[in-house]
Amino acid sequence: MKIIIAGPGCPRCITTENNVRKACEELNIEAEITHLYDLKEFAKLGIIMTPAVVIDGKVVVMGKVPTVEEIKKILSKK
């Protein structure tokens, strides 16, 4: 599973990344987690608001900081 956190590096984006990592840890999911900072790349993915979470090429969260529980629910459906 490949997870991308898209955001310029603001506190909200950092919190989102931390929440994604914690959710993966709690669910024992091995994922390649990266942080994307390039605004041009955001547009290519269809992201217009940050923070955003992209799982295997699909934007699953955009414009809000998801909680660990919200991320766990999303991951459970994968």
C-alpha positions as CSV (number, residue, x, y, z in Angstrom):
1,M,0.0,0.0,0.0
2,K,1.3,3.4,-0.9
3,I,0.1,6.4,1.1
4,I,0.9,10.0,0.2
5,I,0.3,13.0,2.5
6,A,0.0,16.1,0.4
7,G,0.7,19.5,2.1
8,P,3.2,22.3,2.3
9,G,4.5,21.2,5.7
10,C,2.2,23.2,7.9
11,P,1.2,21.9,11.4
12,R,-2.0,20.5,10.0
13,C,-0.1,18.5,7.4
14,I,2.3,17.2,10.0
15,T,-0.6,16.2,12.2
16,T,-2.2,14.4,9.3
17,E,1.0,12.5,8.6
18,N,1.4,11.5,12.3
19,N,-2.2,10.3,12.4
20,V,-1.8,8.2,9.3
21,R,1.4,6.6,10.7
22,K,-0.4,5.9,14.0
23,A,-3.4,4.4,12.2
24,C,-1.2,2.1,10.2
25,E,0.7,1.1,13.3
26,E,-2.4,0.3,15.2
27,L,-3.8,-1.8,12.4
28,N,-0.5,-3.5,11.7
29,I,-0.5,-2.3,8.1
30,E,2.8,-2.0,6.3
31,A,2.6,1.0,4.0
32,E,5.0,3.1,2.1
33,I,4.2,6.6,3.5
34,T,5.6,9.7,1.9
35,H,5.0,13.4,2.2
36,L,4.4,15.4,-1.0
37,Y,5.3,19.1,-0.8
38,D,5.2,20.2,-4.5
39,L,2.1,22.2,-5.3
40,K,2.3,21.3,-9.0
41,E,2.1,17.6,-8.1
42,F,-1.0,18.4,-5.9
43,A,-2.7,19.6,-9.1
44,K,-1.8,16.5,-11.0
45,L,-3.5,14.4,-8.3
46,G,-6.6,16.6,-8.3
47,I,-5.9,18.1,-4.9
48,I,-7.2,21.6,-4.4
49,M,-7.1,21.8,-0.6
50,T,-4.6,20.5,1.9
51,P,-3.9,18.5,3.9
52,A,-4.8,15.5,1.7
53,V,-4.3,11.8,2.0
54,V,-3.9,9.7,-1.2
55,I,-4.0,5.9,-0.9
56,D,-2.8,3.9,-3.9
57,G,-3.5,6.8,-6.2
58,K,-6.9,7.7,-4.9
59,V,-7.6,10.9,-2.9
60,V,-9.4,9.8,0.2
61,V,-9.2,12.9,2.4
62,M,-8.9,16.5,1.3
63,G,-9.0,19.8,3.1
64,K,-9.1,18.5,6.7
65,V,-7.0,16.8,9.3
66,P,-8.4,13.3,9.6
67,T,-8.4,11.6,13.1
68,V,-6.6,8.4,13.7
69,E,-10.0,6.7,13.9
70,E,-11.2,8.2,10.5
71,I,-8.0,6.9,8.9
72,K,-8.4,3.5,10.4
73,K,-12.0,3.3,9.0
74,I,-10.7,4.2,5.5
75,L,-7.8,1.7,5.7
76,S,-10.1,-1.1,6.9
77,K,-12.0,-0.8,3.6
78,K,-8.9,-1.3,1.5
